[in-house]
Amino acid sequence: MDFKVKGMTCSGCSEGVERTVGGMDGVMSCEVNLAKETAKVLFDAAITTPRRIIERIQQMGYEAQMMG
């Protein structure tokens, strides 16, 4: 699932989102594109939800929403 992530200003920001979201229970992978302000997250819907992923990104201080 793709998410729009606003507020990242450097590669450290995007790496932090990748590491934090990627470490969540049920998340298999998280790839962040800093230039496009997107995160592609592969997750198990039986373990986590898009809302939980958005909340985790927001806790880091960024804006996040589902795309599409």
N, C-alpha and C positions, 0 to 999 in steps of 0.2 A: 504494500500500500504506500502511496506517495503522500508526503506531508509538505506543506509550505512552512518554512522556518525563517522568521525575520528577526533581525537584530544581531546576527553574527557578523563580526568585523574582521576576523583573521582566521588563519588555518588552525590556530589553537582553539578557537571557538567551535569550529566544525569538528575537530578531532574530539573535543570534549563531549559534544552531542553524540558522536558515533560511539564513544566509549561508554557513556552513561546509558543511552538507550540500548546499545548492544548488550549491556550487562543485565538488562531487565529479564526477569523470569518469563520464559515463553518467546523471547526474541532470538531468532536465529542469525539475523544479520541486519546491519544498519549502515547505509552508505549515504554520506552527506555531500552535497555539491554546494560549496560556498558561493560560487558565482551565480548559480541559479536559485539559491536560497531554498533548496529542496532536500528532503531526506527520504530515501527509499528504504522501507522497513519490511522485512520478512518475519512474520510472527505466527505463533500458534493461537488461533482465536479461542481455543478451549482454555488457554492459560492467561492471556491478557487481552486487552481491548484497545482500539484506537484512542478512546478517551483517556485511558491510563497513560498511553504513550504521549499524548498531547500534554497531559498534566505534568509528566516528568520533565518535558522540554520547557514548559512554562516555569517550573520550579527552578530551572537553571537561569531564568531571566529573559528568555526569548519568547516571541509570539509564535504560536503554532496552530495549524488547522489542517484538516484533510483536504486533499486536492481531488477534483473531479467529482 
